[in-house]
């Protein structure tokens, strides 16, 4: 287990939302709709009342990715190369990687900070199998040695959650008759097949709390007056119609869109009546 990552994860967990406290007291954002967000978090607590959850106002996994490529953690990356050689019983292998992490590893090898003779292929980042990345093209942006055809690659990355990045890269190199045959990462969120994926730290081996970052929803939630829908939402949580965060977001959007449509119809009716009555 990598003690640096373990310590950093513990530090992040200490920053989770403490619902019983006034977690906004130290925040100075003037446009933050604190009442809405507090109610939204309360809904989440009600949905997952029988589970351990850790709610975050920041991107949890992205924070870990950023930590891994900090200059003071170069030894972590150097140690991973030693691990790869040990696991693969060879120092003769080729690496494929992506994004900021890949460029950092490439630079460390090129500058001789990490000793490695094999090929390192870096492709574009943000290519996960998620909606916000689905249309991002995969392109090779760095390559130490020419040629990626008929190769077996080791995929090296900072973290592994669902395998979306690796799977998309594997599909990309198949057209060159190449494949990814092993994966090495510093952080996995869930226990993976160790014969396929090596990780120095696994979150689920050490923590039962489900990580729930809500930073992506804050701006949207801030624009909706949740107190108008509180009774309806709570009834749907109690009845089991809302069982997860995604269900909650869908319900809020549906209620908000219906309200907007109602107000628009009401406005059109008033405008029509004014027109018929000759009012401007």
Rosetta blueprint (number, residue, H / E / L):
1 X L
2 X L
3 X H
4 X H
5 X H
6 X H
7 X H
8 X H
9 X H
10 X H
11 X H
12 X H
13 X H
14 X L
15 X L
16 X L
17 X L
18 X L
19 X L
20 X L
21 X L
22 X L
23 X L
24 X L
25 X L
26 X L
27 X L
28 X L
29 X L
30 X L
31 X L
32 X L
33 X L
34 X H
35 X H
36 X H
37 X H
38 X H
39 X H
40 X H
41 X H
42 X H
43 X H
44 X H
45 X H
46 X H
47 X H
48 X L
49 X L
50 X L
51 X L
52 X L
53 X E
54 X E
55 X E
56 X E
57 X L
58 X L
59 X L
60 X H
61 X H
62 X H
63 X H
64 X H
65 X H
66 X H
67 X H
68 X H
69 X L
70 X L
71 X H
72 X H
73 X H
74 X H
75 X H
76 X H
77 X H
78 X H
79 X H
80 X H
81 X H
82 X H
83 X H
84 X H
85 X H
86 X H
87 X H
88 X H
89 X L
90 X L
91 X L
92 X L
93 X L
94 X E
95 X E
96 X E
97 X E
98 X E
99 X H
100 X H
101 X H
102 X H
103 X H
104 X H
105 X H
106 X H
107 X H
108 X H
109 X H
110 X H
111 X L
112 X L
113 X L
114 X L
115 X L
116 X L
117 X L
118 X L
119 X L
120 X E
121 X E
122 X E
123 X E
124 X L
125 X L
126 X L
127 X L
128 X L
129 X L
130 X L
131 X H
132 X H
133 X H
134 X L
135 X L
136 X L
137 X L
138 X L
139 X L
140 X E
141 X E
142 X E
143 X E
144 X L
145 X L
146 X L
147 X L
148 X L
149 X L
150 X L
151 X L
152 X E
153 X E
154 X E
155 X E
156 X E
157 X E
158 X E
159 X E
160 X E
161 X L
162 X L
163 X L
164 X H
165 X H
166 X H
167 X H
168 X H
169 X H
170 X H
171 X H
172 X H
173 X H
174 X H
175 X L
176 X L
177 X L
178 X L
179 X E
180 X E
181 X E
182 X E
183 X E
184 X E
185 X E
186 X E
187 X E
188 X E
189 X L
190 X L
191 X L
192 X L
193 X L
194 X L
195 X L
196 X L
197 X E
198 X E
199 X E
200 X L
201 X L
202 X E
203 X H
204 X H
205 X H
206 X L
207 X L
208 X L
209 X L
210 X E
211 X E
212 X E
213 X E
214 X L
215 X H
216 X H
217 X H
218 X H
219 X H
220 X H
221 X H
222 X H
223 X L
224 X L
225 X L
226 X H
227 X H
228 X H
229 X H
230 X H
231 X H
232 X H
233 X H
234 X H
235 X H
236 X H
237 X H
238 X H
239 X L
240 X L
241 X L
242 X L
243 X L
244 X L
245 X H
246 X H
247 X H
248 X H
249 X H
250 X H
251 X H
252 X H
253 X H
254 X H
255 X H
256 X H
257 X H
258 X H
259 X H
260 X H
261 X H
262 X H
263 X H
264 X H
265 X H
266 X H
267 X H
268 X H
269 X H
270 X H
271 X H
272 X H
273 X H
274 X H
275 X H
276 X H
277 X L
278 X L
279 X L
280 X L
